[in-house]
Amino acid sequence: MVRNLVGVLTAIGAGDQPEEWAIEVLLGRSRSRGGVTAPACGLYLTAVEYPAQMALPEPPEPIRFW
């Protein structure tokens, strides 16, 4: 899924597709509408941040067994 989203956003950023195209692709619920799938190399998650207004609880401290 991430590779498909990156492919869509890359096409939009390059000016090959309008911004509205992302909505069309998502609502179409078909990965084939998204065009090129980004290659797997170099894609990795570095952080997840949520806005404070979501009022999510703080994550628990990690359990350490050593």
CNS distance restraints for C-alpha pairs under 8 A (distance, minus, plus):
assign (resid   1 and name CA) (resid   5 and name CA) 6.28 0.50 0.50
assign (resid   2 and name CA) (resid   6 and name CA) 6.08 0.50 0.50
assign (resid   3 and name CA) (resid   7 and name CA) 6.17 0.50 0.50
assign (resid   3 and name CA) (resid  37 and name CA) 5.55 0.50 0.50
assign (resid   3 and name CA) (resid  38 and name CA) 4.88 0.50 0.50
assign (resid   3 and name CA) (resid  39 and name CA) 6.86 0.50 0.50
assign (resid   3 and name CA) (resid  40 and name CA) 6.88 0.50 0.50
assign (resid   3 and name CA) (resid  43 and name CA) 7.93 0.50 0.50
assign (resid   4 and name CA) (resid   8 and name CA) 6.33 0.50 0.50
assign (resid   4 and name CA) (resid  31 and name CA) 6.94 0.50 0.50
assign (resid   4 and name CA) (resid  34 and name CA) 6.57 0.50 0.50
assign (resid   4 and name CA) (resid  35 and name CA) 8.00 0.50 0.50
assign (resid   4 and name CA) (resid  36 and name CA) 7.30 0.50 0.50
assign (resid   4 and name CA) (resid  37 and name CA) 4.85 0.50 0.50
assign (resid   4 and name CA) (resid  38 and name CA) 6.38 0.50 0.50
assign (resid   5 and name CA) (resid   9 and name CA) 6.14 0.50 0.50
assign (resid   5 and name CA) (resid  34 and name CA) 7.80 0.50 0.50
assign (resid   5 and name CA) (resid  37 and name CA) 7.94 0.50 0.50
assign (resid   6 and name CA) (resid  10 and name CA) 5.89 0.50 0.50
assign (resid   6 and name CA) (resid  37 and name CA) 7.41 0.50 0.50
assign (resid   6 and name CA) (resid  38 and name CA) 6.04 0.50 0.50
assign (resid   7 and name CA) (resid  11 and name CA) 6.27 0.50 0.50
assign (resid   7 and name CA) (resid  34 and name CA) 7.19 0.50 0.50
assign (resid   7 and name CA) (resid  35 and name CA) 7.01 0.50 0.50
assign (resid   7 and name CA) (resid  36 and name CA) 5.48 0.50 0.50
assign (resid   7 and name CA) (resid  37 and name CA) 5.01 0.50 0.50
assign (resid   7 and name CA) (resid  38 and name CA) 4.91 0.50 0.50
assign (resid   8 and name CA) (resid  12 and name CA) 6.36 0.50 0.50
assign (resid   8 and name CA) (resid  22 and name CA) 6.53 0.50 0.50
assign (resid   8 and name CA) (resid  34 and name CA) 5.75 0.50 0.50
assign (resid   8 and name CA) (resid  35 and name CA) 6.89 0.50 0.50
assign (resid   8 and name CA) (resid  36 and name CA) 7.41 0.50 0.50
assign (resid   8 and name CA) (resid  37 and name CA) 7.93 0.50 0.50
assign (resid   9 and name CA) (resid  13 and name CA) 5.97 0.50 0.50
assign (resid   9 and name CA) (resid  22 and name CA) 7.45 0.50 0.50
assign (resid  10 and name CA) (resid  14 and name CA) 6.03 0.50 0.50
assign (resid  11 and name CA) (resid  15 and name CA) 6.38 0.50 0.50
assign (resid  11 and name CA) (resid  16 and name CA) 5.23 0.50 0.50
assign (resid  11 and name CA) (resid  17 and name CA) 5.80 0.50 0.50
assign (resid  12 and name CA) (resid  16 and name CA) 5.78 0.50 0.50
assign (resid  12 and name CA) (resid  17 and name CA) 4.74 0.50 0.50
assign (resid  12 and name CA) (resid  18 and name CA) 5.82 0.50 0.50
assign (resid  12 and name CA) (resid  19 and name CA) 5.95 0.50 0.50
assign (resid  12 and name CA) (resid  21 and name CA) 7.90 0.50 0.50
assign (resid  17 and name CA) (resid  21 and name CA) 6.39 0.50 0.50
assign (resid  19 and name CA) (resid  23 and name CA) 7.92 0.50 0.50
assign (resid  20 and name CA) (resid  24 and name CA) 6.69 0.50 0.50
assign (resid  21 and name CA) (resid  25 and name CA) 6.18 0.50 0.50
assign (resid  22 and name CA) (resid  26 and name CA) 6.23 0.50 0.50
assign (resid  23 and name CA) (resid  27 and name CA) 5.99 0.50 0.50
assign (resid  24 and name CA) (resid  28 and name CA) 5.86 0.50 0.50
assign (resid  25 and name CA) (resid  29 and name CA) 6.72 0.50 0.50
assign (resid  25 and name CA) (resid  30 and name CA) 7.12 0.50 0.50
assign (resid  25 and name CA) (resid  31 and name CA) 7.59 0.50 0.50
assign (resid  25 and name CA) (resid  33 and name CA) 5.80 0.50 0.50
assign (resid  25 and name CA) (resid  34 and name CA) 5.70 0.50 0.50
assign (resid  26 and name CA) (resid  30 and name CA) 7.65 0.50 0.50
assign (resid  28 and name CA) (resid  33 and name CA) 7.30 0.50 0.50
assign (resid  30 and name CA) (resid  34 and name CA) 7.56 0.50 0.50
assign (resid  31 and name CA) (resid  35 and name CA) 7.80 0.50 0.50
assign (resid  50 and name CA) (resid  54 and name CA) 6.97 0.50 0.50
assign (resid  51 and name CA) (resid  55 and name CA) 7.97 0.50 0.50
assign (resid  52 and name CA) (resid  56 and name CA) 7.57 0.50 0.50
